[in-house]
């Protein structure tokens, strides 16, 4: 009698057939998430979302999603009805499955691309992240990236000391409406954990050919630094000797 009462209490409101449909949907979402993570890793799109230091978490997530999805499918195929009727925890509903599926749907339908000018709504900063890499100041300056140069500027007591320094940097073109035609910023996004904490930084560039490079064009710029007025302050400005259009780097973000 006790078993019959449990059956009435738990099965009557929701048929076993419906439970199985929800179970299959759960398996599909879990396996789909696992496949999505595997695709993101294999395609290189993972670097558009997170700091490479945490890439291993995506490998773990891919494995867990696949294992959970396959295990749930095996339970259903083996007709383990007791597993489907277990009410020791809150039941999974279509609403819960739909919410969990949202990242999978968005990740599939929305093309993966790195942040660009449109994401820098608050402007591009001239302030670097906190100094964490002493090697920034011991390597060849021609190997410094935008973040390295800003760290050096921010640590210096005299920006005029950078006059005449040679630089060779990579970034995307960023402009604001107030910039003259011969000026733009070569910008990058820094990412500490994931794109949610991304911050846009940049180095001012001056060139007679500046207008030939539309916003968001990836470029490699070589030239000489010269202190001048930028947004009302004295700041090292890269006087471009050459500007070359390039493909987006494999890792578009810089990691503080």
C-alpha positions in Angstrom: 0.0 0.0 0.0 2.8 2.4 0.8 4.3 1.9 -2.6 0.9 2.5 -4.3 0.5 5.7 -2.3 3.9 6.9 -3.3 3.0 6.1 -6.9 -0.2 8.1 -6.7 1.5 11.0 -5.1 4.4 11.3 -7.5 3.2 9.9 -10.8 -0.4 11.1 -11.0 0.4 14.8 -11.4 3.0 14.1 -14.1 2.9 11.0 -16.3 5.9 8.8 -16.8 5.9 9.6 -20.5 6.3 13.3 -19.7 9.1 12.5 -17.3 10.9 10.6 -20.1 10.5 13.5 -22.5 11.9 15.9 -20.0 14.7 13.4 -19.3 15.6 13.2 -23.0 15.5 17.0 -23.2 17.9 17.2 -20.2 20.3 14.7 -21.9 20.1 16.7 -25.2 21.0 20.0 -23.5 23.9 18.4 -21.5 25.4 16.7 -24.5 24.9 19.8 -26.6 26.8 21.9 -24.0 29.6 19.4 -24.0 29.8 19.4 -27.8 29.7 23.2 -27.8 32.7 23.4 -25.4 34.6 20.9 -27.5 33.9 22.9 -30.7 34.9 26.2 -29.0 38.2 24.6 -27.9 38.9 23.0 -31.3 38.0 26.0 -33.3 40.0 28.4 -31.2 36.9 30.4 -30.4 37.5 29.8 -26.7 40.0 32.7 -26.6 37.1 35.1 -27.5 35.5 34.3 -24.2 38.0 33.7 -21.4 41.6 34.2 -20.3 43.8 31.3 -21.6 44.9 30.6 -18.1 41.5 29.2 -17.3 41.1 27.2 -20.5 41.5 23.9 -18.6 38.1 24.6 -16.9 36.5 24.4 -20.3 38.0 20.9 -20.8 36.7 19.8 -17.5 33.2 21.3 -18.3 33.1 19.6 -21.7 33.9 16.2 -20.1 31.4 16.7 -17.2 28.5 17.7 -19.5 29.1 14.8 -21.8 29.3 12.3 -19.0 26.2 13.6 -17.3 24.2 13.7 -20.5 25.2 10.2 -21.6 24.6 8.8 -18.1 21.1 10.3 -18.0 20.4 8.8 -21.5 21.5 5.3 -20.3 19.2 5.6 -17.3 16.2 6.2 -19.6 17.1 3.5 -22.1 17.5 0.9 -19.4 13.9 1.8 -18.2 15.2 2.7 -14.8 11.8 4.2 -13.9 12.7 4.5 -10.2 15.3 7.1 -11.3 12.7 9.0 -13.2 10.3 8.9 -10.3 12.7 10.0 -7.7 11.3 13.0 -5.8 14.0 13.3 -3.2 14.9 16.6 -4.9 12.9 19.3 -6.7 11.7 18.0 -10.1 13.3 19.4 -13.3 10.7 21.3 -15.3 10.7 22.5 -18.9 11.3 26.0 -17.6 14.6 24.9 -15.9 15.7 23.1 -19.1 14.9 26.2 -21.2 17.0 28.4 -18.9 19.9 26.0 -19.0 19.7 25.9 -22.8 19.9 29.6 -23.2 23.8 29.8 -23.3 23.8 26.9 -25.8 21.3 28.6 -28.1 23.1 32.0 -27.9 26.5 30.4 -28.4 25.2 28.5 -31.4 23.3 31.3 -33.1 25.4 34.3 -32.3 28.8 34.3 -34.2 31.8 34.2 -31.9 34.0 37.2 -32.3 36.3 39.2 -30.1 35.3 42.5 -28.6 35.9 45.6 -30.7 35.2 49.3 -30.8 31.5 48.9 -30.2 32.2 47.3 -26.8 34.4 50.2 -25.8 31.4 52.4 -25.0 33.1 54.1 -22.1 36.2 54.9 -24.2 39.7 53.5 -24.3 41.8 53.9 -21.2 45.4 55.1 -21.1 45.8 53.5 -17.6 47.4 50.1 -17.5 46.5 47.3 -15.1 48.6 47.0 -12.0 52.2 46.1 -12.6 52.6 42.4 -12.2 55.3 41.5 -14.6 58.8 42.8 -14.0 59.9 41.3 -17.3 58.0 44.1 -19.0 60.9 46.4 -18.3 63.7 44.0 -19.0 62.8 42.7 -22.5 63.4 44.4 -25.8 61.0 47.4 -26.0 60.3 46.5 -29.7 58.6 43.3 -28.3 56.4 45.2 -25.9 52.6 45.2 -26.6 50.1 48.0 -25.9 49.7 46.9 -22.3 53.5 46.8 -21.7 53.9 50.4 -23.0 51.1 51.7 -20.9 52.6 50.1 -17.8 55.9 51.7 -18.5 54.2 55.1 -19.1 52.2 54.8 -15.9 55.3 53.9 -13.8 57.4 56.7 -15.1 57.7 60.1 -13.4 58.6 61.8 -16.7 56.8 60.8 -19.9 59.3 62.9 -21.8 61.9 60.2 -21.2 60.0 58.2 -23.9 60.7 60.7 -26.7 62.5 58.9 -29.5 61.8 55.4 -28.3 61.0 52.9 -31.1 57.8 50.9 -30.8 56.2 48.1 -32.7 52.6 47.2 -31.6 49.6 45.3 -32.7 45.9 46.2 -32.1 42.7 47.3 -33.7 41.8 50.8 -34.8 39.7 52.8 -32.4 38.3 56.4 -33.0 36.2 58.9 -31.3 34.3 61.7 -33.0 36.7 64.3 -31.6 39.8 62.8 -33.1 41.4 64.7 -36.0 41.7 62.9 -39.3 45.4 62.0 -38.7 44.9 60.4 -35.3 43.4 57.2 -33.9 44.2 54.7 -31.1 45.7 51.3 -31.5 43.6 49.4 -28.9 43.4 46.0 -27.2 41.1 44.6 -24.6 42.6 43.2 -21.4 40.9 40.2 -19.8 41.7 39.0 -16.3 39.1 36.2 -16.2 36.6 36.4 -19.0 35.1 39.0 -21.3 32.8 40.1 -18.5 35.7 42.0 -16.9 37.3 43.1 -20.2 38.8 46.6 -20.3 39.8 48.6 -23.4 43.2 50.2 -23.4 45.1 51.9 -26.2 48.1 53.9 -27.5 47.6 57.2 -29.4 48.8 57.0 -33.0 49.4 59.8 -35.4 49.8 59.2 -39.2 49.0 61.1 -42.4 47.4 57.9 -43.6 45.2 57.4 -40.5 41.9 57.8 -42.4 42.8 54.9 -44.6 42.2 52.5 -41.8 38.6 52.0 -40.7 37.6 51.4 -37.1 38.2 47.8 -35.9 40.8 47.1 -38.6 43.6 45.0 -37.1 47.0 46.7 -37.7 50.7 46.4 -36.9 52.3 49.8 -36.4 56.0 50.6 -36.2 57.2 54.1 -35.4 58.7 56.5 -32.9 57.2 57.9 -29.7 56.9 61.6 -29.3 55.3 63.4 -26.4 52.4 65.6 -27.5 49.0 66.8 -26.5 46.3 64.0 -26.3 43.0 64.8 -24.8 44.5 67.8 -23.1 47.4 66.0 -21.5 51.0 65.5 -22.4 51.3 61.9 -23.5 53.6 59.7 -25.7 52.1 59.5 -29.1 53.2 56.9 -31.6 54.3 58.6 -34.8 53.7 55.8 -37.3 56.4 55.1 -39.8 54.5 52.0 -41.2 51.0 50.8 -40.7 50.2 47.3 -42.0 46.8 45.7 -42.1 46.9 42.2 -40.5 44.6 39.4 -39.6 43.1 39.2 -36.2 45.6 37.5 -33.8 44.9 34.0 -32.6 44.6 35.5 -29.1 43.1 39.0 -29.5 43.1 39.9 -25.8 45.9 40.8 -23.5 46.2 39.2 -20.1 47.4 41.3 -17.2 
